[in-house]
Amino acid sequence: MKARHKRFLLIGICMALLAGATALVLFAFNDNLMLFHTPSEVAAGKVPQGRAFKLGGMVLKGSFSREADGITTHFTLTDTAQNVPVLFRGALPDLFKEGKGAVAEGSLDAQGVFVATTILAKHDENYMPPPARDAIDKAHATERTLK
């Protein structure tokens, strides 16, 4: 075998190994990818079934309740157009309040309740995730055009 052919073979093997490693990394990344969705997207069925995702919006006033065990809470996240009930077992962040923004990580159960594993509360009174802000602005614009 000529030296030129050996180099081509070596380059081909390296390219195949690099492509295999890239495919493995992308496959692992896809399994751990957690996308952000709004309550309107949940209501429209645009969320992954059986996979975890982030649900963001405002905690609906009057929707918060705590069970007798002290760690199980129920509340509703809204983008002012649609509402999604949330169930969470654990300690809530100090900044978590009704009427304020929150992001929940988890998945939907068979009854359409979002079972959260983690709750993130906004860090100050002016912050809201951009997708949640866009969804609220869209909902307000739709309400204005309907009136």
N, C-alpha and C positions, 0 to 999 in steps of 0.2 A: 504494500500500500504506500502510495506516495505521501510525502509530508503535507502536501496540499489537502489531500483527502482526509488525513488524520485531523488536521485543523478543522475542516468542515464537520467532521464527525463529533469532535469535542465541542464545537460551538452548538451543534444540534442537540447534544445531550444536555448542555448547560441551559439552553432555551427551554427544553422539555421540563427540566427540574424547576426552573423559574416559573413556568406556567403552572405546574402542579402546586407549587408553594403558594402562588397567588390565588389559585382556585380554593385551596384550603383556608386561607385567610378570609377571603370573601364569603365563603360558606359559614365560617364561624361568626363573622361580623353580622351576617344576615340573621342568624339565630338570636343574637343578642341585641338587635336593633329595636329600639322602643320609640315609636313615632307619637307625636302630639296630635290629639283630636279634640274637637269641640262637641258639646252636647248636640248641636244640630247635625253633625256628621254621624254621631251615634244613632240619632233618630232616623237618619236617612239610610242606615245600614252600611256606611262606608268605612267601618272599622274591621280590623282583622278578627275573625272568629277563632276562639281558642288560643289566642296569643295575647301577651301583655302589651299594653300601650299606656300613654299618658293622657289623662282627661283633664282639661283645664277650663276654668270659668269662675263665676262668682258663687259664693255660698248663699243660697236663697234664704232670705230672712224668714225666721219662724220654722225652718225645716230641721234644725239641729235637735237631736235627742240622744240621750245616753241611757243604755240599759243598766239594770241593777248591778251587773258585775263590775261596773265602773270603767271598763276598758273598751267595750263595744259601743260604737257610735253610729248613728244614722244621720245623714244630711243629704241635701240636694244641691248639685252643681248646675248652674244655668248660664246660658249666654244671652239671656233675655228672650230668645226665640224658642228654645227647647230646654227641658229639664231632664236630668238623669239622677236617679236615686243612688246614693253611695253608702256602702257598709264598710266600716274600718274597725279593726281590732288593734289597739295599741295606744301609745301616748301621742296626743296631738301636739303640733308645734305651738309655742307660746303666742305667735302672731295669728293663729287660726281664729277667725271670728265670722259670724254671720254678716253678710253684706260685703265681705272682702274677697279678694282673689285667692284661689288655691289651685294647686295641680296635684292630682292623685295618680299614682302609678298602680296598675293592677289589670284586671280583665273583667269582662261581662260574664255573669252566670246565666243559666237557662231562663231565668225569670226577667232578664233585662236589668238587673241590679249590678252596678259596678262594684266589685269587691276589691277594695284598695289594699295594697301591701305597704305603701308609703304615702304620706301626705306632706306636701311642700306648701308653705304659706309664703305669700309675697313678703319681701323684706322691708318695704316702706310703703307709704300711702300712695305713691305715684307709679309704682311698678306694676306692670301686667305683661304677661308673655305676649309678644306681637301677634301670634295667631289668635289668641283669645280677644285681644283688642280689636283685630280686624273683624272677627265674627260678631262682636257686639256692635261695632260700627255698621256692619252690613245689616244686622237685624233692625237697628234704629232707622236706617235708610229705607228698608222695606216697609216698616211701620208708617213712615212719613208718606210714602208713595201710595199706600193703601187708604190713607185718610182723605 
